[in-house]
Amino acid sequence: MARKLAAGNWKMNGTGDSLAELEALAKGDLPKGVDVLICPPATLISRAAERADKIAIGGQDCHAAASGAHTGDLSAEMLRDAGASYVILGHSERRADHGESDEMVRAKTDAAHGANLVAVVCIGETLEEREAGSTLQVVGMQLAGSLPDGVTAQNTVVAYEPVWAIGTGKVPTLEQIAEVHNALRDALVQRFGNAGADVPLLYGGSVKPGNAAEIFAVSNVDGALVGGASLKSADFAPIIAALAAS
Ligand SMILES: O=C[C@H](O)COP(=O)(O)O
């Protein structure tokens, strides 16, 4: 069985003052049986890792290369050195803003594994793809293309995030989430065997305290990748609690 993971992606939000939210979360009673991850902007990783020992810290991207002439980029090893133990890769905002392809995400995931970071690999269809009835085909291709060989339940998490549900307040039906997560689980098992059965599968896209419990009850949903509702501990804590209770 896959472990439960509540992951927060702060995206391009937060300065030093925002670490108070992380501290508030860490000071509260974090329930047993759920791993909690916060991925702040890279500028806060080091300070976040120092202040929250019960919460794992992650980056939001890394370069595929170990070092070199890549101005503005960060290697997986640099994230690890700063205190990260996870890195989000292939988020739809990076795929859209920076033209990241499945092939690039696969190379980054390899780099993350090489630096002993857990890769949170994101996939998801656009509204046009959903309406064209090609969701399963699209996410299947993204999954196959974005994951390298050597995936284990310890080094990889997969996050299904329909692009049209991110930051919009729109959420797929529970049946739609189940259909995708069950298909992803089948594909992971087919390719990676027993390891694929235990790779955590997160749902992401407008997860809030009010809808978390019903989403976590869906088969093969092992947690969530949360954007907006992870910025405030008062919003993220009940989502963590709902996952623990699921
Ligand atoms: O990485 C997180 C997702 O993009 C979801 O963002 P959201 O919870 O603000 O919709």
The ligand as a Gaussian input file, in Angstrom:
#p B3LYP/6-31G(d) Opt

LIG

0 1
 O        0.822000      22.270000      -7.344000
 C       -0.325000      22.511000      -6.987000
 C       -1.388000      22.625000      -7.929000
 O       -1.038000      23.322000      -9.078000
 C       -2.747000      22.960000      -7.382000
 O       -2.916000      24.326000      -7.134000
 P       -4.271000      24.816000      -6.424000
 O       -4.440000      23.954000      -5.220000
 O       -4.011000      26.255000      -6.093000
 O       -5.357000      24.608000      -7.419000

